[in-house]
Amino acid sequence: MTYPTISPEVKSDQQPAIHSEAGAFFDTATVARFLSCTPRTVTRLCALGHLPAFRLGAGRTSWRISEADLMAFITRHGPPDLPA
């Protein structure tokens, strides 16, 4: 099963980045848009260890999630329910 590639939000005059390389990382807001939840929910998933992620320095609140870890999470828990 193939899932769509995530592209962070970009300005209207820029092309969205295509993330097919293994090194793509996303912030909680981008992951939240893809999972149809809030950034706070993504933060909780990361803090509880359900969604592998790392913080950007000691004591920081910013999390980064790799595309591979996000796809593994979706494979385990199913894709988000999207409105018809």
C-alpha positions in Angstrom: 0.0 0.0 0.0 1.4 3.4 -1.0 0.7 6.6 1.0 1.0 10.1 -0.4 4.3 11.9 0.2 4.0 14.8 2.6 4.9 18.3 1.5 5.3 21.1 4.0 3.2 24.2 3.3 4.9 26.6 1.0 4.2 30.1 -0.3 2.1 30.4 -3.4 5.1 31.4 -5.5 7.2 28.3 -4.5 6.9 24.7 -5.7 6.2 22.2 -2.9 9.1 20.1 -2.0 9.0 16.4 -3.1 10.1 14.2 -0.2 11.3 10.9 -1.6 14.7 10.9 0.0 15.2 9.1 3.3 16.2 12.3 5.1 12.9 14.2 5.2 11.8 15.5 8.6 8.6 17.3 9.6 7.4 19.5 12.4 4.3 18.7 14.5 2.1 21.1 12.6 2.9 19.4 9.3 2.3 15.9 10.7 -0.9 17.1 12.4 -2.3 18.3 9.0 -1.5 14.9 7.5 -3.0 13.0 10.4 -6.1 15.3 10.6 -5.4 16.1 14.3 -3.9 19.0 16.3 -0.2 19.7 16.8 -0.7 19.1 20.5 -1.9 15.6 19.8 1.2 14.9 17.7 3.3 16.3 20.6 1.6 13.9 23.0 2.2 11.0 20.7 5.9 11.9 20.5 6.3 12.5 24.2 4.6 9.1 25.0 6.9 7.3 22.5 4.0 6.2 20.2 5.4 8.3 17.4 9.3 8.2 17.2 10.6 11.8 17.1 13.4 13.9 18.5 13.7 17.4 20.0 15.7 20.2 18.6 18.1 20.6 21.6 17.9 20.1 25.3 14.8 21.6 27.0 13.3 22.5 23.6 9.6 21.9 22.8 10.1 21.6 19.0 9.8 18.0 17.8 10.8 16.6 14.4 9.4 13.4 12.9 11.1 11.5 10.1 9.0 10.6 7.1 9.9 6.9 7.5 8.7 7.0 11.2 5.5 8.7 10.2 4.8 6.1 7.5 5.5 3.3 9.9 3.1 4.9 12.4 0.4 5.1 9.8 1.1 1.5 8.7 0.6 0.3 12.3 -2.4 2.4 13.1 -4.1 3.0 9.8 -4.4 6.1 7.6 -6.3 9.1 8.9 -10.1 9.1 8.4 -10.7 11.7 5.7 -14.1 13.2 5.0 -15.8 11.9 1.8 
